[in-house]
Structures are given as structure tokens and as C-alpha cells.
Amino acid sequence: MKEDGIIEQSKVESEILLIVPPDRSYDRRLPLGIMQISSYLTSKGFNNHICDYKGITQDEGMNKIKKFILDNKPKFVGMSCFITELPIMKELCEFIKKHNKDAVVIIGGPYPTERPDHFIEKKVMFDYLVLGEAEESFYELIKEIKEGRDGKNLNGISYIKGGKLIKNPERKEIQNLDDIPLPAYEKVDMKYYTEPNSWTIRGVYLSSLLVFTARGCPYVCKFCTVRDRRPRMMSPAKIVDHLEILSKQYKIDAIQFGDDTFTLYKWRVYEIFKLLKERNIKLIFGIQTRADLLDEELVKFLKENGVIQVNMGIESGSDKMLKVVDKRVTVERIRQTAEICRRLGMRMSAFMMINIPGETKEDIEASMKLVKEAKFNVTQWSIYNPYPGTDLGGELDLEDLNVISKYPSKESMELIEKKYKYAAYPESLENMLAYIHSQTFNVRNVKMIMGGDYIPSFFRFISFMFDSNYYKQLGSSKRKLDYITSMKSQFLGL
């Protein structure tokens, strides 16, 4: 038995295997979907095992998964699939059916939920697709099959009959999130996930974990794949119970709340931090929200209660483009929020997008102007692609997924330029990104030094190093040796 409960040996006592695709082997994001299914199954008395191999190549991870399947012959295999992972799913399913033909293969995740037909078209050898929220569907499906029925009457699943895809009615979402057990942290490599890094809270070097406290989003941004427009919230008491367990058991220093709109209900934010203070749970935090869901009073409160950074989906500095994507916020409102955050010393991480339909060079210039004037501490630029579930027009062709999954390779950029360019400017998307990066701050853009913008931008980027909350947390951290070891490895190559 390895540290943190990860089983090294190939043989385990479990007939249910849950697989995290091997292309995520270097991902710092916990596979929370699979972990939630695992804990839900365990709560119902169904023992299960998670294959989630970290810190190795995709090929090495695939080989380890295949060896585990050969050694254990699980009766049920569940997998989660993003759109770029369809080729991996197909390979795994073919291997399972070749070497363990009686295994029941169940695939869930955002991709099969949006386009189950793709799994038929690509001849993926699955038995069932789980659509939407998976905890109850996985459990009831496995229970039905174990009791001698086929489970094909259940809501929330798809299956093949006579060569055609049968899609059952959707399952109702779980309304009370407090009823769902905490994710199965004990079944993944928590040593890897809690290692100090600057990814979880973008740009801030901490031992931190990603936590979600809600499901659904009431906004209708056309580039987003979130389906549920009715937010469901975990109670503040349940959230704080969860954070207390993580703090005590894994000795972490920070939490990144991954909810798209963490500050949707201010009363809930106040109650969460009130309970944290009452229980003397000492952590620092990153949150994610919208610019129009922050005001001076709230930012001040967050800063005083250990929030070190807010992530915001800004998308564009052009009001015209914000209307195209139905963002329902104005550039002026974004500027106001940025000014409040700067004045109160709150770090900002901004997500920007290019390739919005009809986007012009003037719109790009407006976005760069906003980034420079708002003085975001961290900015990430991405290219819009029409993934299933988005609503900006067009959809990725199934045959292009293999190439798109290799983004940002040269081949994928050429394909996007040829078939999925929606912007109106003549410049290629690759050249436009290069232009943006040459004109805006990133750590490697030392050419900016000549213009005088690099040094102030760099100090904004590392501003967490001058934040008293950061040093207080490091001072009381139980992971001081981990920070030293990790920094040596990451920055000095030792």
C-alpha cells in the first residue's frame, strides 16, 4: 500500500473499476466526477477501485490501466470522457471487450451527455452511456445488472438496440447536494494532488485543492457547455465540514473554489467564511466568479477573510463581442470591478477569448487595451472552438477530434484556421495569438522590458509574495519541507 491509500499492487478486491483517462496524467485537477461516483457507490455498499496514474506519460498510463484490467478482470468498468478523449475511450473499450468480453462498460461525462450519437458513429464498444449527473445512474445501473436485470428502463442512460442508439429520458438532478458523500480522496494519489504548485490558484505557489460547492449556472454564455441553468448549492455547513477534513487530513494551505459563480449569493459567501472563522480553519482561497457579481463591500470582505485571488471570465474588451457571446456584462462594469480589486489589493486572474464570430482586429485591440488598463495579475488567452453544447454556431466534425485533441500542435492550429475560424480579420489565429502575446505581459515576454511595461507587470504577477495572508499561511504550514523540495525541483532542476 502506497502513501495516501493508493494501491500499488495490480490485484485488488473489487469488481467495479473506475478509470480516469491517461491523457490527464499530469493534470493537477482532481478527477472529482469519478471520485464522486466512487464515494456514492461505496456509500451504497459497492466496493470499487479508481485507476488514476499520475506523473507518467499517456502511453505509460494506458499500459498500466490495461495491465490492471488483465490482472483483475473487473465486471464493471466506468469511464469519464471529454470531447478530446474519444480516441482514448475507443482504444480502452476495444481492449476491455477483447480481453474481458463479459465486462459491462459504462461511459459518462460531458461529451456523451451532449453527443451520444458520436459514440455510435465511431463504433466505440460500450454497453451504456450515462447522461448528465452520474452518481445515481451509475449506482442504479450496476444494482440492476447485479440483480439480474438489464437496467435499460432507467432514466439518464443510453444504449444500443438493433444497431440504433436508444436514449432514455433525462434523470432529475440531485436537488440536495448535501446528500452526496464527499469525493473519494482516499482512492487517488493525494500526495501528487497536494504537492505545492502554481496551477490550482493560477500563478500562486501553494499546496492547494480544487473544490466545487455548487452545480449549475443561471447565465447563458454561448461559448459554455454547462447545461443546467438552475443553480443548486451545497450548504455552508457542509462546505466547511468538507474543508475542515481536507485541512486536517491532507495539511493543505489553500482551496480554489471552482464554481463558475461562487459569489452568486452574497449571504452564502458571508456564512461560509463566518463558519470557517468560528472553527478556526486557517486556509487561504482563490475563487471564480463574474465581474458583475463583485462589489466593493464584498471584495473587501473576501480580502479580509483570506481570499487571495479572484478568477473572472472576461472574454473580450469589446462590448460588441460580449453581446455576441451573450455575456450580459459591459466593459465598463468590468473596469469598475478591476478598479475595486486593484485598490483593495485583490489579485485578479482573467480569461480572455479570441475567434468570436465576427471579431475584428479592432475588437482584439479593445481586448488588449482592457487587459493593460485593468492590470490583471494573470491573463490567459484561448481560441474559441465549437465544442458540443456551445451555441455560437457550427460544431466540430467528428472526424476532426483526433487532430483537435492535440491542440496547440501545428496540425491542430492549421485545422482550426481552415475549418473553424469565425473571426473576421485576415490574420491567422496563430499569428493573432502571437501578436497578443507580444503586446501583453507574460513572464517570457522579456522584450517588453524595453517598453517599460514588463517590470510593473511582473511585480503584479508575483504580488502574492507581498501579501501578508500568503506569508502567514506559509509560516503556519505543515508542509514547509514540501515547499523547499518542490521549489528545488521546479525552479532549480535538483
Sequence and secondary structure as in RCSB ss.txt:
>XXXX:A:sequence
MKEDGIIEQSKVESEILLIVPPDRSYDRRLPLGIMQISSYLTSKGFNNHICDYKGITQDEGMNKIKKFILDNKPK
FVGMSCFITELPIMKELCEFIKKHNKDAVVIIGGPYPTERPDHFIEKKVMFDYLVLGEAEESFYELIKEIKEGRD
GKNLNGISYIKGGKLIKNPERKEIQNLDDIPLPAYEKVDMKYYTEPNSWTIRGVYLSSLLVFTARGCPYVCKFCT
VRDRRPRMMSPAKIVDHLEILSKQYKIDAIQFGDDTFTLYKWRVYEIFKLLKERNIKLIFGIQTRADLLDEELVK
FLKENGVIQVNMGIESGSDKMLKVVDKRVTVERIRQTAEICRRLGMRMSAFMMINIPGETKEDIEASMKLVKEAK
FNVTQWSIYNPYPGTDLGGELDLEDLNVISKYPSKESMELIEKKYKYAAYPESLENMLAYIHSQTFNVRNVKMIM
GGDYIPSFFRFISFMFDSNYYKQLGSSKRKLDYITSMKSQFLGL
>XXXX:A:secstr
  GGG   SS  S SEEEE  GGGTT  S  HHHHHHHHHHHHTT   EEE   SS HHHHHHHHHHHHHHH  S
EEEEE  GGGHHHHHHHHHHHHHH TT EEEEESHHHHH THHHHHTT   SEEE S  HHHHHHHHHHHHTT  
 TT TTEEEEETTEEEE       S GGGS    GGGS HHHHTS BSTTTTT  B EEEE  EE  S   TT  
    S EE  HHHHHHHHHHHHHHH   EEEE  TTTTSSHHHHHHHHHHHHHTT   EEEEEE GGG  HHHHH
HHHHTTEEEEEEEEE S HHHHHHTT    HHHHHHHHHHHHHHT EEEEEEEE  TT  HHHHHHHHHHHHHHT
 SEEEEEE    TT  SS    GGGHHHHTTTTSHHHHHHHHHHS    SSS HHHHHHHHHHHS  TT GGGGG
GT HHHHHHHHTGGGG HHHHHHHHH S HHHHHHHHIIIII  
